[in-house]
């Protein structure tokens, strides 16, 4: 016969873990690739915006790599304990935002190329990660 005194404890633990999981992560806020007024922008403003986007991407990539490393470590430890799985951020908000910035940069690079602007805007290659998860580099 099971002691009824201890039945609420596992239920309370499970409910607490589900609530903590629902708080993990954040919603992604990707930038729109094509925005109104892009076609009317002068070369100077295109150059300024592409530089700003490149700085943003350089700032975001270390955060994405750190989150991937943290997720990998928690998943490895999660094989033995189920508790770390409840603290994983599975939203990939940083990856989605970084890929959106890359797409916007390439869109502006196309506009600058069509306008024959006097500065070089090389297209950014696809990152080693995909917005749906980790993707290994082609070597």
N, C-alpha and C positions, 0 to 999 in steps of 0.2 A: 504494500500500500504506500502511495506517495504522500509525503507530508504536504498539506495544502498551504503551509506557512511560507514555503519557498517558491511557489509558483509565480507570484507577481514579480519577483526579482529578475528572472530571465526576460520576461515581457518588458519590463522597464528598461533593461539594458538594450534590447533590440529596438525599442521605440526611440531611445536616446541616440543610438547609432544612426538610425534613419534620418532623424532631424539634423544631426551634424553633417550628414552627406548632402542633404538638400541645401545646406548653406555653403558648401564647397564650390569654388569656381565663381566665374563672373560671366556676364553676357558679353559677347563680342560686339564691337561697334566699328565695323569696317567702313572705310571711306568709299564714297562712290567713285567709280572709275571715270565716268564721263559726267562732268558737272556743267551747269548752264554757264555760258560765257567763255568756255574754254577755246572755242574757235575764234573768238574776237581778241584773245590775249596777244599782247605784243611779245616779241622775242625776249625782251628784257624780263618781263614777268614770268615767262615760261622758264627761263634760265634760273631765276630766283626760286621758283616753286620746285623745280627738279632738284636743286641743291638742298632745299629744305626736306624734301621727301627722302633723299639719300641719307641725310643726317638722321632722320627718324628711323629709317631701316637699320642703320648701323647701331642705333641705340636699342632697338627692339630685339635684334638677333641674339645677343647674350642672354636676355631674359628667356627667350624661347629655348635655347640650349640648356639653361639651368633647369627649367621646368621639365624638359625631357629627361635629364639626368636624375632629377628627384623622382619623377614618375617611375623610371626604371628601377631605382633602388627600392622604392616602396612596393613595387610589384614583386620584386624578388623576395623581399621580406614578407610580403603578403601571402606567399605560398605556404608559409608556416603559420602565420597568424592572420586571421581575417580582419582584425581591427584596422590595419593600415589602409585597406581598400576603401574604408569609409572616408578617408581624408584625401583621396586622390582628386585632383582637378581634371576632369575628363572633358572640359568644354573646349579646350584648345583656342581660347579667345585670342591669345597673342599670335598664334600661327595664322589665324584667319585675318587678323588686322595687318600683319606683315605682308601676307600675300596680296591683300587688297592694295596696300601701299605700292608694292612692286607693279601691280597691274596699272595703277594710276600713273606711275613713273613712266612705264612703257607707252601708255596712251599719250602722255605729254611729249615723249620723245618722237612719236610718230607725227604729231602736229608740228613740232619744231623742224623735223626733216622735210615735211611737205612745204613749209614756209621758207626753206633755205636759210635758216638762221645761221649766224656765223660762229656758233659754238657747237662742240660735239656733245651729243647726248647718247652715250652707248646704251643699248638695251640691256636690261638686267635679265640674266638667265633664271630659270625656275630654281627656287631654293631647294636644298636637300630635303626639306620637309614638305609635306602636302598638308592642305588645310584639314584633311580628314585623319591625319595621323603621321607617324614617323615614316620616312621613306629613305632608304639608303642611297648614297651617291653612286652614280655610275663611274666606275674606275676603269 
